[in-house]
């Protein structure tokens, strides 16, 4: 029919052959004809350009030169089948281009025979599927990555169609599903879910398909008798499908609440912290809450307690103050830890008279609270907002100033009481008895008088001796009462009492002027003492005197771990240590006093 068509237009057979060849040469596919040995009879232009050969190359290569070794056996098997059965063979093979580039092809192979069954040629039509296969590999990789990503998500997943029917699900552990699969698969949401949740889901699906944007919603659901908070994210999934990712956020919300609590509460006392107090105060700073009273309170002697007993005791005091404040205030009062040792109370609808009674009650209750035998002592200040024009910030400063004035008197007496308590505690847990101190003071007074010290210095000397070992309050009791010699590590711990005593005295206004003498009372004349290795007259005079009378008291009265020494033994010991441990002039003076006393 084709020949007839072209003959109608005057085409010659030769012209038709040229026309067919032109079509074949420019076909999209690779076309080749080979003989039984694989020699090329014909290849089209697409074959040449794809495999990067030129026409002249064809006479010097065979089919087997362009077939990748991995495809050789497959192609031979197909050719054998084609030659014996005359059927069309299907081939998927790898050709190798002239530059070595692999080209993946798919196509058909057929054999042409003459009337005597002699082979004329083997004709093959291949299509270059390299890019398609690469795309398939890429798509498989993408699908694998998507699957891995979905598998890695621990949340439950459900797929709905546009009408709200469950059509698939995914769960890492089927037991985490809200329902058994048979209760919801291929069912409508109204059949599987509670009415409120079903409506919420359907409304969200409608919005999703309308806007093609993801939808989020949260809801509560009772599961196995326990209320759970769940969050669902609906996202488009193909045509008229939606993927629902469901996460149990019950624990997350619990932690979120705990974090929120931590952010607004002081960790130690549980009271509001200063930042959150500012937010709470804004809510009551309105006319309906007038008058608003503000009480500022400060725990006296906290630094002294920290230096003496350690921070654990100081923290215990702060916690006890918080308990007192909470017990003695009303439900609507705002109580906060304002700073290190400061507290603030906002009392809505509270006139000054009532606020003052509350303040006095708190101070009174605190004085009855004992920590390590030490009473809590608060300094307080009060201010009252009676009109809307007054600013709470100004009144807070007024209350703070009032508190500081109270602290000037209250703090001094409380610190003195604390030091007295420290000395009593020390006497109870160590060898630092009142008799030991009196004996030292008696001997020191004689040295001071011999040196013609003025009354003020004699009083300082008395105070140094009274407080010289107060730093031992922070040393473990088992070391203070140990009868055996201390180990090197224990001696290092014991040496710290000088620095602790220094900090205690420094923190107390009445005793700060003897802090340096307390620090240095274990320094040696030759510089081998502690804590700073002072030498000679670098050591304060009162500290040198204290060192001598402390040693004398121990030698003359003994201890449970050391018997008392005779006068001759004491004199010999002082003479031996003169110029090394003790000031030689003071030793000479003190020995003369001992000799005079007989």
C-alpha positions as CSV (number, residue, x, y, z in Angstrom):
1,X,0.0,0.0,0.0
2,X,2.9,2.3,0.8
3,X,4.6,1.6,-2.5
4,X,1.3,2.3,-4.3
5,X,0.9,5.6,-2.3
6,X,4.3,6.8,-3.3
7,X,4.0,5.6,-6.9
8,X,0.9,7.8,-7.1
9,X,3.2,10.7,-6.5
10,X,5.8,9.7,-9.0
11,X,8.3,8.2,-6.6
12,X,10.8,5.7,-8.0
13,X,11.9,2.7,-6.0
14,X,15.3,4.3,-5.5
15,X,13.8,7.4,-4.2
16,X,11.7,5.4,-1.8
17,X,14.8,3.5,-0.5
18,X,16.5,6.8,0.2
19,X,13.4,8.1,1.9
20,X,13.2,5.0,4.1
21,X,16.9,5.2,5.0
22,X,16.5,8.8,6.0
23,X,13.7,7.8,8.3
24,X,15.7,5.0,9.8
25,X,18.9,7.0,10.2
26,X,17.1,9.7,12.2
27,X,14.9,7.5,14.2
28,X,14.9,8.0,18.0
29,X,16.0,4.4,18.6
30,X,19.4,2.7,18.0
31,X,19.1,0.4,14.9
32,X,21.7,-2.1,13.9
33,X,22.1,-5.1,11.6
34,X,24.8,-7.7,12.1
35,X,25.7,-11.0,10.4
36,X,26.1,-14.3,12.2
37,X,29.6,-13.4,13.4
38,X,28.5,-10.1,14.8
39,X,30.0,-8.0,12.0
40,X,28.1,-4.8,11.5
41,X,26.1,-4.6,8.2
42,X,24.4,-1.4,9.1
43,X,23.9,1.1,12.0
44,X,21.8,4.2,12.0
45,X,23.0,7.7,12.9
46,X,21.3,7.5,16.3
47,X,23.4,4.4,17.1
48,X,26.6,6.2,16.0
49,X,25.9,9.4,18.0
50,X,24.7,7.6,21.1
51,X,27.8,5.3,21.2
52,X,30.1,8.1,20.0
53,X,31.3,6.3,16.9
54,X,31.7,7.5,13.3
55,X,30.7,5.5,10.2
56,X,34.4,4.6,9.4
57,X,34.7,2.8,12.7
58,X,32.0,0.2,11.9
59,X,34.3,-1.7,9.5
60,X,36.9,-2.2,12.3
61,X,34.7,-3.3,15.2
62,X,32.1,-6.1,15.9
63,X,29.0,-6.3,18.1
64,X,31.1,-8.0,20.8
65,X,33.4,-5.0,21.0
66,X,30.5,-2.7,22.1
67,X,28.8,-5.1,24.5
68,X,29.7,-4.8,28.2
69,X,31.1,-8.1,29.6
70,X,28.3,-8.3,32.1
71,X,25.7,-8.4,29.2
72,X,27.6,-10.8,27.0
73,X,26.0,-14.0,28.1
74,X,22.5,-12.6,28.1
75,X,22.8,-11.3,24.6
76,X,24.2,-14.5,23.3
77,X,21.4,-16.5,24.8
78,X,18.8,-14.2,23.2
79,X,20.5,-14.4,19.8
80,X,20.6,-18.2,20.1
81,X,16.8,-18.2,20.8
82,X,16.1,-15.9,17.9
83,X,18.2,-18.0,15.4
84,X,16.6,-21.3,16.4
85,X,13.0,-20.2,16.9
86,X,12.7,-17.1,14.6
87,X,10.9,-15.4,17.5
88,X,11.5,-11.8,18.4
89,X,13.9,-11.7,21.4
90,X,13.7,-9.2,24.2
91,X,17.1,-7.6,25.3
92,X,18.1,-5.5,28.3
93,X,21.9,-4.9,28.0
94,X,24.7,-2.5,28.6
95,X,26.6,-1.1,25.6
96,X,30.0,0.5,26.0
97,X,30.5,3.8,24.1
98,X,33.7,4.6,22.3
99,X,34.8,6.7,25.3
100,X,34.0,3.9,27.7
101,X,30.7,5.4,29.0
102,X,28.1,2.6,29.7
103,X,24.8,3.0,27.9
104,X,21.8,0.9,29.2
105,X,19.5,-0.2,26.4
106,X,16.3,-2.1,26.0
107,X,14.9,-3.5,22.8
108,X,13.9,-6.3,20.3
109,X,16.1,-8.6,18.3
110,X,14.9,-10.5,15.1
111,X,16.6,-12.6,12.4
112,X,16.0,-12.3,8.7
113,X,16.3,-15.5,6.6
114,X,16.1,-16.1,2.8
115,X,13.9,-18.8,1.2
116,X,16.6,-21.4,1.8
117,X,16.7,-20.6,5.5
118,X,20.0,-19.0,5.2
119,X,20.6,-16.0,7.5
120,X,20.6,-12.7,5.8
121,X,21.1,-10.5,8.9
122,X,20.1,-10.0,12.6
123,X,18.3,-6.7,13.1
124,X,18.0,-5.0,16.5
125,X,16.1,-1.9,17.6
126,X,17.2,-0.6,21.0
127,X,16.2,2.4,23.0
128,X,18.7,4.3,25.3
129,X,17.1,3.9,28.8
130,X,20.1,5.1,30.8
131,X,18.4,8.3,32.0
132,X,15.2,6.5,32.7
133,X,16.9,3.8,34.7
134,X,18.9,6.5,36.6
135,X,15.6,8.2,37.3
136,X,14.1,5.0,38.5
137,X,17.1,4.5,40.8
138,X,16.7,8.0,42.1
139,X,13.0,7.5,42.6
140,X,13.7,4.3,44.5
141,X,16.2,6.0,46.6
142,X,13.7,8.8,47.3
143,X,11.1,6.3,48.2
144,X,13.5,4.4,50.4
145,X,14.4,7.7,52.2
146,X,10.8,8.6,52.6
147,X,10.0,5.2,54.0
148,X,13.0,5.4,56.4
149,X,11.9,8.8,57.5
150,X,8.4,7.7,58.1
151,X,9.6,4.6,59.9
152,X,11.8,6.8,62.1
153,X,8.9,8.9,63.3
154,X,7.6,7.3,66.5
155,X,4.1,8.8,66.1
156,X,1.0,7.0,65.0
157,X,-0.1,7.8,61.4
158,X,-3.4,7.3,59.7
159,X,-4.5,7.9,56.1
160,X,-8.0,9.2,55.4
161,X,-9.8,9.7,52.1
162,X,-11.6,12.9,51.4
163,X,-14.8,11.5,52.8
164,X,-13.3,10.7,56.1
165,X,-12.8,7.0,55.9
166,X,-9.7,5.3,57.3
167,X,-7.8,3.6,54.5
168,X,-4.4,2.9,56.1
169,X,-2.3,3.3,59.2
170,X,1.2,3.0,60.6
171,X,2.3,2.4,64.2
172,X,5.7,1.5,65.6
173,X,3.9,-0.6,68.2
174,X,0.3,-1.6,67.4
175,X,-0.5,-1.5,71.1
176,X,-0.1,2.3,71.0
177,X,-3.1,2.6,68.7
178,X,-6.1,4.2,70.2
179,X,-8.3,1.4,68.7
180,X,-7.7,-2.1,67.3
181,X,-7.3,-1.9,63.5
182,X,-10.5,-3.8,62.9
183,X,-12.4,-1.1,64.8
184,X,-11.4,1.7,62.4
185,X,-10.0,0.3,59.2
186,X,-12.2,1.2,56.2
187,X,-14.7,2.8,58.6
188,X,-15.8,6.4,58.7
189,X,-14.4,8.6,61.5
190,X,-17.9,8.9,63.0
191,X,-18.0,5.1,63.5
192,X,-14.6,4.9,65.1
193,X,-14.1,8.1,67.1
194,X,-16.1,9.9,69.8
195,X,-18.5,12.5,68.4
196,X,-16.6,15.6,69.3
197,X,-13.3,14.2,67.9
198,X,-15.0,12.9,64.8
199,X,-16.5,16.4,64.1
200,X,-13.2,18.1,64.7
201,X,-11.5,15.6,62.3
202,X,-14.1,16.1,59.6
203,X,-14.0,19.9,59.8
204,X,-10.2,19.8,59.7
205,X,-10.3,17.5,56.6
206,X,-12.7,19.8,54.8
207,X,-10.4,22.8,55.5
208,X,-7.4,20.8,54.4
209,X,-8.8,19.8,51.0
210,X,-10.1,23.3,50.5
211,X,-6.9,25.2,51.3
212,X,-4.3,22.4,50.6
213,X,-2.5,23.5,53.8
214,X,-1.7,21.4,56.8
215,X,-4.0,21.6,59.8
216,X,-3.1,21.1,63.5
217,X,-5.4,20.5,66.4
218,X,-5.2,19.2,70.0
219,X,-7.7,17.2,72.0
220,X,-8.1,15.1,75.1
221,X,-9.0,11.5,75.0
222,X,-9.5,8.8,77.6
223,X,-7.4,5.8,76.9
224,X,-7.4,2.8,79.2
225,X,-9.0,5.0,81.9
226,X,-6.3,7.7,81.7
227,X,-6.8,11.1,80.2
228,X,-4.3,11.7,77.4
229,X,-3.5,14.9,75.6
230,X,-3.0,14.3,71.8
231,X,-1.9,16.5,69.0
232,X,-2.8,15.8,65.3
233,X,-1.2,17.2,62.2
234,X,-3.2,16.7,59.0
235,X,-1.2,17.1,55.7
236,X,-2.2,16.5,52.1
237,X,-1.2,13.0,50.9
238,X,-1.7,12.4,47.1
239,X,-5.0,13.1,45.4
240,X,-8.0,13.4,47.8
241,X,-6.1,11.8,50.7
242,X,-4.8,13.1,54.0
243,X,-2.1,11.9,56.3
244,X,-2.8,12.3,60.0
245,X,0.3,12.3,62.3
246,X,-0.9,11.7,65.9
247,X,1.4,12.4,68.8
248,X,0.8,11.8,72.5
249,X,1.9,15.0,74.2
250,X,0.7,14.2,77.7
251,X,4.2,13.9,79.2
252,X,5.5,16.9,77.2
253,X,2.7,19.0,78.6
254,X,3.6,17.7,82.1
255,X,7.2,18.7,81.6
256,X,6.2,22.0,80.2
257,X,4.1,22.7,83.3
258,X,7.1,21.7,85.5
259,X,9.4,24.0,83.5
260,X,6.9,26.8,83.8
261,X,6.8,26.3,87.5
262,X,10.6,26.3,87.7
263,X,10.7,29.5,85.7
264,X,8.4,31.3,88.1
265,X,9.5,29.7,91.4
266,X,12.6,30.0,93.4
267,X,14.2,26.6,93.4
268,X,15.3,26.6,97.0
269,X,12.2,28.0,98.8
270,X,9.4,27.3,96.3
271,X,8.3,30.9,96.6
272,X,7.7,33.1,93.5
273,X,11.0,34.4,92.1
274,X,11.7,38.1,91.5
275,X,11.0,38.0,87.8
276,X,7.6,36.3,88.0
277,X,6.6,38.4,91.0
278,X,6.7,41.4,88.7
279,X,4.2,39.8,86.4
280,X,1.9,38.8,89.3
281,X,2.0,42.3,90.8
282,X,0.7,43.9,87.6
283,X,-2.5,41.9,88.1
284,X,-3.2,43.3,91.6
285,X,-2.0,46.9,90.9
286,X,-5.6,48.1,90.4
287,X,-7.8,50.3,92.5
288,X,-10.1,47.4,93.6
289,X,-7.1,45.9,95.6
290,X,-6.3,49.1,97.5
291,X,-4.8,49.5,100.0
292,X,-1.8,47.3,99.1
293,X,0.8,46.8,101.8
294,X,4.4,45.9,101.0
295,X,6.6,44.2,103.5
296,X,10.3,43.7,102.8
297,X,12.2,41.2,105.0
298,X,15.9,40.4,105.3
299,X,17.4,37.4,107.0
300,X,20.0,38.7,109.3
301,X,23.5,37.1,109.5
302,X,23.1,34.8,106.5
303,X,26.7,35.4,105.3
304,X,27.9,34.7,108.8
305,X,26.0,31.5,109.0
306,X,27.3,30.4,105.6
307,X,30.9,31.1,106.6
308,X,30.4,29.4,110.0
309,X,28.2,26.4,109.4
310,X,28.3,26.2,105.6
311,X,25.8,26.9,102.8
312,X,23.6,23.9,103.7
313,X,22.7,25.6,107.0
314,X,22.2,28.9,105.3
315,X,19.9,27.3,102.8
316,X,18.0,25.6,105.7
317,X,17.4,29.0,107.3
318,X,16.1,30.5,104.0
319,X,13.7,27.5,103.6
320,X,12.5,27.9,107.2
321,X,11.9,31.6,106.7
322,X,9.8,30.8,103.5
323,X,7.7,28.4,105.6
324,X,7.1,31.0,108.3
325,X,6.1,33.6,105.7
326,X,3.7,31.1,103.9
327,X,2.1,30.0,107.2
328,X,1.5,33.5,108.4
329,X,0.1,35.0,105.2
330,X,-3.2,34.7,103.5
331,X,-4.0,32.8,100.3
332,X,-4.2,35.9,98.1
333,X,-1.0,37.5,99.4
334,X,2.0,37.4,97.1
335,X,5.3,36.1,98.6
336,X,8.6,36.1,96.8
337,X,12.2,35.6,97.4
338,X,13.5,38.9,96.2
339,X,17.3,38.3,96.4
340,X,19.9,36.3,98.3
341,X,18.6,36.9,101.8
342,X,15.6,39.2,101.0
343,X,11.9,38.5,100.8
344,X,9.0,40.7,99.7
345,X,5.3,40.4,100.5
346,X,2.5,42.1,98.6
347,X,-0.7,42.2,100.7
348,X,-3.8,43.3,98.7
349,X,-6.7,45.0,100.5
350,X,-4.5,45.3,103.7
351,X,-4.3,48.6,105.6
352,X,-1.1,49.6,107.4
353,X,-2.3,48.6,110.9
354,X,-3.0,45.0,109.8
355,X,0.2,44.8,107.7
356,X,2.2,45.9,110.7
357,X,0.6,43.2,112.9
358,X,1.5,40.6,110.2
359,X,5.1,41.8,110.1
360,X,5.5,41.7,113.9
361,X,3.9,38.2,114.0
362,X,6.3,37.0,111.4
363,X,9.4,38.4,113.2
364,X,8.1,36.9,116.5
365,X,7.5,33.4,115.0
366,X,11.0,33.5,113.3
367,X,12.7,34.2,116.7
368,X,11.3,30.9,118.0
369,X,12.7,28.9,115.0
370,X,16.1,27.5,115.8
371,X,18.6,26.2,113.3
372,X,21.8,24.7,114.9
373,X,20.7,26.4,118.0
374,X,20.6,29.8,116.3
375,X,17.3,31.7,116.2
376,X,16.1,33.2,112.9
377,X,16.3,36.9,112.9
378,X,14.5,39.1,110.3
379,X,14.7,42.8,109.7
380,X,11.5,44.2,108.1
381,X,10.3,47.4,106.4
382,X,6.7,48.4,105.5
383,X,5.1,50.7,102.9
384,X,1.4,51.1,101.9
385,X,-0.2,52.1,98.6
386,X,-3.5,53.9,99.4
387,X,-4.2,55.7,96.1
388,X,-4.1,54.7,92.5
389,X,-1.6,57.5,91.7
390,X,1.1,56.0,93.9
391,X,3.6,53.7,92.1
392,X,4.3,50.3,93.6
393,X,8.0,50.6,92.5
394,X,8.3,53.8,94.6
395,X,6.7,52.1,97.6
396,X,8.9,49.0,97.2
397,X,11.9,51.3,97.6
398,X,10.4,52.9,100.6
399,X,9.8,49.5,102.2
400,X,13.4,48.5,101.4
401,X,14.8,51.7,102.9
402,X,12.7,51.1,106.1
403,X,14.0,47.5,106.2
404,X,17.6,48.7,106.0
405,X,17.1,51.1,108.9
406,X,15.7,48.3,111.0
407,X,18.7,46.1,109.9
408,X,21.3,48.6,111.3
409,X,20.1,47.8,114.8
410,X,18.7,44.3,114.5
411,X,21.5,42.8,112.5
412,X,24.2,43.8,114.9
413,X,22.5,42.2,117.9
414,X,21.6,39.1,115.9
415,X,25.2,38.6,114.8
416,X,26.4,39.0,118.3
417,X,23.9,36.4,119.4
418,X,25.0,34.2,116.6
419,X,28.6,34.4,117.5
420,X,27.8,33.6,121.2
421,X,25.8,30.6,119.9
422,X,28.8,29.5,117.8
423,X,31.1,29.6,120.8
424,X,28.7,27.6,122.8
425,X,28.3,25.0,120.0
426,X,32.1,24.9,119.6
427,X,32.6,24.3,123.3
428,X,30.1,21.4,123.2
429,X,31.8,19.6,120.3
430,X,35.5,20.2,120.9
431,X,38.1,21.0,123.5
432,X,37.6,24.7,123.2
433,X,35.9,25.0,126.6
434,X,35.2,28.2,128.6
435,X,38.0,27.2,131.0
436,X,40.5,26.9,128.2
437,X,39.5,30.4,127.0
438,X,39.7,31.9,130.6
439,X,43.1,30.3,131.2
440,X,44.4,31.8,127.9
441,X,42.9,35.2,128.7
442,X,44.5,35.2,132.1
443,X,48.0,34.4,130.7
444,X,47.5,36.9,127.8
445,X,46.6,39.7,130.2
446,X,49.9,39.3,132.0
447,X,51.8,39.5,128.8
448,X,49.8,42.6,127.7
449,X,50.4,44.4,131.0
450,X,54.2,43.6,130.8
451,X,54.2,45.1,127.3
452,X,52.2,48.2,128.7
453,X,49.4,47.7,126.1
454,X,46.7,50.3,126.4
455,X,43.2,49.2,127.6
456,X,41.9,49.2,124.1
457,X,44.5,46.7,122.9
458,X,44.0,44.6,126.0
459,X,40.3,44.4,125.1
460,X,41.2,43.5,121.5
461,X,43.6,40.8,122.9
462,X,40.8,39.4,125.1
463,X,38.5,39.4,122.0
464,X,41.1,37.6,119.8
465,X,41.5,34.9,122.4
466,X,37.8,34.5,122.8
467,X,37.3,34.0,119.1
468,X,40.6,32.6,117.9
469,X,39.3,29.1,117.2
470,X,35.7,30.0,116.2
471,X,36.5,28.8,112.7
472,X,36.6,25.2,114.0
473,X,32.8,25.4,114.0
474,X,33.0,24.3,110.3
475,X,35.4,21.5,110.9
476,X,34.0,17.9,111.2
477,X,33.4,17.0,114.9
478,X,35.2,13.7,114.5
479,X,38.4,15.6,113.7
480,X,38.0,18.0,116.6
481,X,37.6,15.1,119.1
482,X,40.0,12.6,117.5
483,X,42.5,11.2,120.1
484,X,44.9,9.8,117.5
485,X,47.3,12.0,115.5
486,X,45.7,13.5,112.4
487,X,46.6,12.3,109.0
488,X,48.2,14.8,106.5
489,X,44.8,15.2,104.8
490,X,43.0,15.8,108.1
491,X,45.6,18.4,109.1
492,X,44.9,20.3,105.9
493,X,41.2,20.3,106.7
494,X,42.0,21.5,110.3
495,X,44.2,24.3,109.0
496,X,41.2,25.9,107.3
497,X,39.8,27.0,110.6
498,X,41.9,30.1,110.6
499,X,40.4,31.4,107.3
500,X,36.9,30.4,108.4
501,X,37.4,32.3,111.7
502,X,38.6,35.3,109.7
503,X,35.5,35.3,107.5
504,X,33.2,34.9,110.6
505,X,34.8,37.8,112.4
506,X,34.9,39.9,109.2
507,X,31.2,39.4,108.7
508,X,30.4,40.7,112.2
509,X,30.7,44.4,112.7
510,X,31.7,44.2,116.4
511,X,34.5,41.7,115.6
512,X,35.8,42.7,112.2
513,X,38.7,44.6,113.8
514,X,40.3,41.4,115.2
515,X,39.8,39.3,112.0
516,X,43.4,39.7,110.8
517,X,44.7,38.6,114.3
518,X,42.5,35.5,114.2
519,X,43.7,34.7,110.7
520,X,47.4,34.8,111.8
521,X,47.4,33.0,115.1
522,X,49.0,29.9,113.6
523,X,51.7,31.7,111.7
524,X,55.3,30.8,112.9
525,X,58.1,33.2,113.6
526,X,60.3,31.5,111.0
527,X,57.7,31.7,108.3
528,X,56.7,27.9,108.3
529,X,53.2,28.5,109.7
530,X,49.9,28.9,108.0
531,X,47.8,30.0,106.2
532,X,50.0,32.6,104.5
533,X,53.5,31.8,105.8
534,X,54.0,35.2,107.5
535,X,57.4,35.7,109.1
536,X,58.7,37.6,112.2
537,X,57.0,40.9,112.8
538,X,54.8,40.5,109.7
539,X,52.7,38.5,112.1
540,X,50.4,40.8,114.1
541,X,51.5,41.2,117.8
542,X,48.2,39.9,119.3
543,X,48.3,36.8,117.1
544,X,51.9,36.1,118.4
545,X,50.7,36.5,122.0
546,X,47.7,34.2,121.3
547,X,49.9,31.5,119.8
548,X,52.1,31.5,123.0
549,X,49.2,31.4,125.5
550,X,47.3,28.8,123.5
551,X,50.3,26.5,123.5
552,X,50.9,27.2,127.3
553,X,47.3,26.3,128.2
554,X,47.4,23.0,126.3
555,X,50.8,22.0,127.8
556,X,49.9,23.0,131.3
557,X,46.4,21.4,131.4
558,X,46.7,18.6,128.9
559,X,44.1,17.0,126.7
560,X,42.6,13.5,126.4
561,X,45.2,12.8,123.7
562,X,48.1,14.5,125.6
563,X,48.9,14.5,129.3
564,X,49.8,17.8,131.1
565,X,53.5,18.8,131.3
566,X,55.5,20.0,134.3
567,X,56.7,23.6,134.5
568,X,60.3,22.5,133.7
569,X,59.0,20.6,130.7
570,X,57.0,23.6,129.5
571,X,60.0,25.9,129.9
572,X,62.1,23.5,127.9
573,X,59.5,23.3,125.2
574,X,59.2,27.1,124.8
575,X,63.0,27.5,124.8
576,X,63.2,24.8,122.1
577,X,60.6,26.6,119.9
578,X,61.8,30.1,120.5
579,X,62.8,31.8,117.3
580,X,61.1,29.1,115.2
581,X,57.5,28.7,116.2
582,X,57.3,31.6,118.7
583,X,58.5,35.2,118.9
584,X,61.8,34.9,120.9
585,X,61.3,38.2,122.8
586,X,57.7,37.2,123.8
587,X,58.9,33.8,124.9
588,X,61.6,35.4,127.1
589,X,59.0,37.7,128.6
590,X,56.5,34.9,129.2
591,X,59.0,32.6,130.8
592,X,59.9,35.5,133.2
593,X,56.2,35.7,134.1
594,X,56.1,31.9,134.7
595,X,59.2,32.1,136.9
596,X,57.8,35.0,138.9
597,X,54.6,33.1,139.5
598,X,56.6,30.3,140.9
